[in-house]
Amino acid sequence: MRLKEVRHSAPTVAVAAVLVLAALAACGTSTPPTPAQSSAVPADLLLSPADLPGGFAPTQLSVADLVAGNRGPIESAATSQVTPSECTPSADADLNSQVRPDDSAVLAARSRSGALVELVTTARRDIESDIRVTTGRCSTTTTVIGTGTMRGTRIVTRYEELSTRGLAHDSTAVEQSLAVRSTATTTLPDGAVSSQIGYAGYAIVARPGGSTVTVQLTVSGDAPPAATTPTDGVEPMPAATFSGLFDDAVTTATR
């Protein structure tokens, strides 16, 4: 599958992962899409439970629950100090303020070692910002939490941008995209350390009829208990599996 190269003309978060994008062509025909396709609601554009990788089972999560659950980390991030300072993230907070149950849909799943969340929304994610804060000078960042029970906690995050070439049937359907793998090492004020591995894929996808949706897929491995002798984080799935799953997610959203 071929994917649009978006690094320069149309930039390519997540999340630390391999991003795999796929845009589905109109089945080799010039026939215009049916009204049902062009007017599909976000819930129709999600992966189905049958598409989940082996070991993952669907769990209950509403759009309202997702938005509410994001508020705490976003508020904590707002009072944290990020180094380099230009690597302070903003896309999560901006998107969370726009996501509503009437314009978004969520699929959540869990395995024995991690959690998966897919969001499809008509709100537009600032993927350009995601690129700035996870690549180049920002491929390694240090965050110190400034308030709350975690005050003084130090988090070092290393991002690895994953190739998105060769993965989409129709490059014109993918306007922007990014895929990253992240390793976040958290050191608590008492010196205990824990590490977490995650993947994130983000894409702005064109729909039949000219509208766009944001497709966001994040997979986070469970973090082991913090200890003075740190252990490696849990890999929630192989990078190739994440890539294939994100490919499927973007393909589904273009139908």
C-alpha positions as CSV (number, residue, x, y, z in Angstrom):
1,M,0.0,0.0,0.0
2,R,1.3,3.5,-0.8
3,L,1.2,6.5,1.5
4,K,1.4,10.2,0.9
5,E,4.7,11.7,2.1
6,V,3.5,14.5,4.3
7,R,6.7,15.8,5.8
8,H,7.0,18.9,3.7
9,S,3.8,19.9,1.9
10,A,1.4,18.2,4.3
11,P,2.8,17.2,7.7
12,T,2.4,13.8,9.1
13,V,0.8,12.6,17.7
14,A,-0.5,9.8,19.8
15,V,1.0,9.1,21.1
16,A,5.6,6.8,20.0
17,A,4.8,4.5,17.3
18,V,4.7,3.3,13.8
19,L,2.1,5.1,11.9
20,V,0.5,3.3,9.1
21,L,-1.9,5.2,6.9
22,A,-4.2,3.9,4.3
23,A,-6.6,5.7,2.1
24,L,-9.1,3.6,0.2
25,A,-9.7,4.4,-3.5
26,A,-13.2,4.4,-4.8
27,C,-13.0,0.8,-5.9
28,G,-11.5,1.6,-9.3
29,T,-14.6,3.3,-10.6
30,S,-15.5,6.9,-11.4
31,T,-19.0,6.5,-10.0
32,P,-19.6,9.2,-7.3
33,P,-19.9,7.9,-3.7
34,T,-23.4,7.2,-2.5
35,P,-25.1,9.6,-0.1
36,A,-24.7,7.0,2.7
37,Q,-21.0,7.0,2.2
38,S,-20.5,10.8,2.2
39,S,-22.8,11.3,5.1
40,A,-21.5,8.5,7.3
41,V,-21.3,9.4,11.0
42,P,-18.1,8.9,13.0
43,A,-19.5,5.7,14.6
44,D,-19.6,4.2,11.2
45,L,-16.0,5.0,10.5
46,L,-14.5,3.1,13.5
47,L,-12.7,-0.2,13.3
48,S,-15.0,-3.1,14.2
49,P,-14.2,-5.3,17.2
50,A,-13.4,-8.1,14.7
51,D,-10.5,-5.9,13.4
52,L,-8.8,-5.8,16.8
53,P,-5.4,-7.7,17.1
54,G,-5.4,-11.0,18.9
55,G,-5.5,-10.7,22.7
56,F,-7.5,-7.4,22.6
57,A,-11.2,-7.3,23.7
58,P,-13.5,-4.3,23.5
59,T,-14.2,-2.4,26.7
60,Q,-16.8,0.3,27.5
61,L,-15.7,3.9,26.9
62,S,-17.9,6.7,25.8
63,V,-16.8,9.9,24.2
64,A,-17.8,11.8,27.3
65,D,-15.7,9.4,29.5
66,L,-12.7,9.9,27.2
67,V,-13.0,13.7,27.3
68,A,-13.4,13.7,31.1
69,G,-10.5,11.3,31.5
70,N,-8.2,13.5,29.4
71,R,-8.8,16.6,31.5
72,G,-6.7,15.6,34.5
73,P,-3.5,14.9,32.5
74,I,-4.1,18.0,30.3
75,E,-4.5,20.2,33.4
76,S,-1.3,18.7,34.9
77,A,0.6,19.3,31.7
78,A,-0.4,22.9,31.8
79,T,1.5,23.5,35.0
80,S,4.5,21.3,34.1
81,Q,7.9,22.5,32.8
82,V,9.0,21.0,29.5
83,T,12.6,21.0,28.3
84,P,13.3,22.1,25.6
85,S,10.6,24.7,26.2
86,E,9.5,24.7,22.5
87,C,8.5,21.1,22.9
88,T,5.5,21.8,25.1
89,P,2.6,19.9,23.6
90,S,-0.7,21.6,22.8
91,A,-2.6,19.3,20.3
92,D,-4.2,17.1,23.0
93,A,-5.7,20.0,24.9
94,D,-6.9,21.7,21.7
95,L,-8.6,18.6,20.4
96,N,-10.1,17.6,23.7
97,S,-11.9,20.9,24.0
98,Q,-13.6,20.3,20.6
99,V,-14.6,16.7,20.9
100,R,-18.3,16.1,21.6
101,P,-20.5,13.0,21.6
102,D,-22.4,14.3,18.5
103,D,-19.4,14.7,16.3
104,S,-17.1,11.9,17.6
105,A,-17.0,8.2,18.2
106,V,-14.7,5.9,20.3
107,L,-13.5,2.3,20.3
108,A,-11.7,1.1,23.3
109,A,-10.1,-2.3,24.0
110,R,-7.7,-4.0,26.5
111,S,-5.3,-6.8,26.4
112,R,-3.4,-8.5,29.3
113,S,-0.6,-5.9,28.9
114,G,-2.1,-2.7,27.4
115,A,-4.9,-0.5,26.4
116,L,-6.1,0.7,23.0
117,V,-8.3,3.7,22.1
118,E,-9.4,4.8,18.6
119,L,-11.1,8.2,18.2
120,V,-12.8,9.3,15.0
121,T,-14.0,12.9,15.1
122,T,-15.0,15.8,12.8
123,A,-12.8,18.0,15.0
124,R,-9.4,18.7,13.5
125,R,-6.3,17.7,15.3
126,D,-3.2,20.0,15.0
127,I,-0.9,17.3,13.6
128,E,1.6,20.1,12.6
129,S,2.0,20.8,16.3
130,D,2.4,17.1,17.1
131,I,5.3,16.9,14.6
132,R,7.1,19.9,16.2
133,V,6.9,18.4,19.7
134,T,8.0,14.9,18.9
135,T,10.7,15.2,16.3
136,G,14.1,16.9,15.8
137,R,15.2,18.7,19.0
138,C,11.9,17.4,20.6
139,S,12.6,13.7,20.0
140,T,13.8,13.6,23.7
141,T,12.0,15.8,26.2
142,T,12.0,16.2,30.0
143,T,8.8,17.1,31.8
144,V,8.7,18.1,35.5
145,I,5.3,18.1,37.1
146,G,4.6,21.3,39.0
147,T,1.5,20.7,41.1
148,G,-0.6,18.0,42.7
149,T,0.3,14.7,44.3
150,M,2.9,14.1,41.5
151,R,4.7,17.4,42.0
152,G,8.4,17.1,41.4
153,T,8.0,13.9,39.3
154,R,10.4,13.9,36.3
155,I,9.4,12.3,33.0
156,V,11.9,11.7,30.2
157,T,10.2,10.8,26.9
158,R,11.9,9.5,23.8
159,Y,10.0,9.6,20.6
160,E,10.8,7.5,17.5
161,E,9.0,8.7,14.3
162,L,7.9,5.7,12.2
163,S,7.9,5.6,8.5
164,T,4.5,6.1,6.8
165,R,5.7,5.5,3.2
166,G,4.2,2.8,1.0
167,L,1.0,2.3,3.0
168,A,-2.0,4.0,1.3
169,H,-3.8,3.1,-1.9
170,D,-4.8,6.7,-2.5
171,S,-2.4,9.3,-1.2
172,T,-4.9,12.1,-1.9
173,A,-7.1,10.8,0.9
174,V,-4.5,11.4,3.6
175,E,-4.0,15.1,4.2
176,Q,-1.7,14.9,7.2
177,S,-0.3,12.1,9.3
178,L,2.2,11.1,12.0
179,A,3.2,7.9,13.7
180,V,5.4,7.7,16.7
181,R,6.6,5.2,19.3
182,S,7.4,6.6,22.7
183,T,9.2,5.4,25.8
184,A,8.4,7.5,28.9
185,T,10.6,7.0,31.9
186,T,9.1,8.4,35.1
187,T,11.1,9.1,38.2
188,L,9.1,9.9,41.3
189,P,10.3,12.3,44.0
190,D,11.4,9.4,46.2
191,G,13.6,8.0,43.4
192,A,11.4,5.2,42.3
193,V,11.4,4.7,38.5
194,S,8.9,3.3,36.0
195,S,8.9,3.0,32.2
196,Q,6.0,2.9,29.7
197,I,6.0,2.2,26.0
198,G,3.2,3.5,23.7
199,Y,2.3,4.0,20.1
200,A,0.3,6.8,18.6
201,G,-1.0,7.4,15.1
202,Y,-2.8,10.5,13.9
203,A,-4.3,11.4,10.5
204,I,-6.5,13.9,8.8
205,V,-8.5,11.9,6.3
206,A,-10.6,13.1,3.4
207,R,-14.1,11.6,3.1
208,P,-16.3,11.1,0.1
209,G,-18.0,14.4,-0.5
210,G,-15.2,16.6,0.6
211,S,-15.4,16.6,4.4
212,T,-12.5,15.5,6.6
213,V,-12.2,13.5,9.9
214,T,-9.4,13.1,12.4
215,V,-8.4,9.4,13.0
216,Q,-6.5,8.9,16.2
217,L,-5.2,5.6,17.4
218,T,-3.2,5.1,20.6
219,V,-1.9,1.9,22.2
220,S,-0.3,2.1,25.6
221,G,1.6,-0.7,27.4
222,D,1.0,-1.1,31.1
223,A,3.7,0.5,33.2
224,P,5.4,-1.8,35.8
225,P,5.3,-0.7,39.4
226,A,7.8,2.1,40.2
227,A,10.9,0.7,41.9
228,T,14.4,1.8,42.8
229,T,15.7,-0.8,40.3
230,P,13.8,0.1,37.1
231,T,12.5,-2.5,34.7
232,D,11.7,-2.1,31.0
233,G,8.3,-1.1,30.0
234,V,5.8,-3.5,28.4
235,E,5.6,-3.5,24.6
236,P,1.8,-3.5,24.1
237,M,2.2,-5.0,20.6
238,P,4.8,-5.2,17.8
239,A,5.3,-2.1,15.8
240,A,4.3,-3.9,12.6
241,T,1.0,-4.9,14.3
242,F,0.3,-1.3,15.2
243,S,1.1,-0.2,11.7
244,G,-1.3,-2.6,10.1
245,L,-4.0,-1.7,12.6
246,F,-3.6,2.1,11.9
247,D,-3.7,1.3,8.2
248,D,-7.0,-0.4,8.7
249,A,-8.4,2.4,10.8
250,V,-7.6,5.0,8.1
251,T,-8.9,2.8,5.4
252,T,-12.2,2.4,7.3
253,A,-12.6,6.1,7.7
254,T,-12.3,6.8,4.0
255,R,-15.1,4.4,3.0
